[in-house]
Amino acid sequence: MASFQQSTLATHIPNELLVAHITQIHASISKLQSLKPSKQVNALFTQLVKLCTLPSILDIADLPEEVQVMRESLIKLCGKAEGLLELEFAIFLAQIPLPLNNLNLFPYYGNYVKLATLEYKILRDNGVVQPKKVAFVGSGPMPLTSFVLATHHMKSTCFDNFDIDESANNVARQIVSSDVELEKRMKFKTRDIMEAKEELVEYDCIFLAALVGMTKEEKIKIIGHIRKYMKAGGALLARSAKGARAFLYPVVEEYDLLGFEVLSIFHPTDDVINSVILARKPIF
């Protein structure tokens, strides 16, 4: 372990060392009987996130096939664990008074606030100011981005949250029902986004969560579907990942946004995980 600690003192952690440690954590996570929040689960994922946010010059495209396979497995495990963590906290919040005043109890709430604030700034800087109607695809049981945007940045915007899991939407509805004003502006739709067609033209901006489309093929298919049905001039904000962060989330490249005009690409260097790509469907 000494070599790992010494290496972190350098500007970048060597790629081989980084991949070796991530592979080790993947092996430990794979052996877990459950991915529900627990001391062991939380410790492993905390360690993984810290590793993936260290300064590195890792390029996912350069990794050998066996590491690519491990990465795909790890992304799926991370997605399951994230969903279970959100569900546990959402159920807890739904049972207490004023749940929207206690969102900060969620361990990664600060990251969501940073990311949502950043996304709002990117939208505003590119002319998407106070959109009338927004869709968030892959909202889950605790749609923190929608909550933060609706209560702090887009105070008159209507939000439609799409998720394929009705039980997740039900918990989210319970949390929102505690705020009469927000409940008027925030709806939850249980639907696979690939089945949503003409209704997508209603939205000025569509957010695509990082875990919607776990493989490159799925992601490209979903992006193409959204582009086909969304309004001309509408904005698509897709979450991605770069470098070692791509062991946690799928990557969206600029060339995956065929038929879009890419307006902005942002890659974080702090504790925020997701990259942000803003694109616009051309008017002509």
Helices and strands as residue ranges (DSSP letters): H 2-7, H 15-30, H 39-52, G 60-62, H 65-94, G 99-101, G 103-105, H 109-125, E 133-137, H 144-148, I 149-153, E 158-163, H 166-176, H 180-185, E 186-190, G 193-195, G 198-202, E 205-208, H 216-229, E 235-240, G 243-247, G 254-256, E 261-266, E 275-280
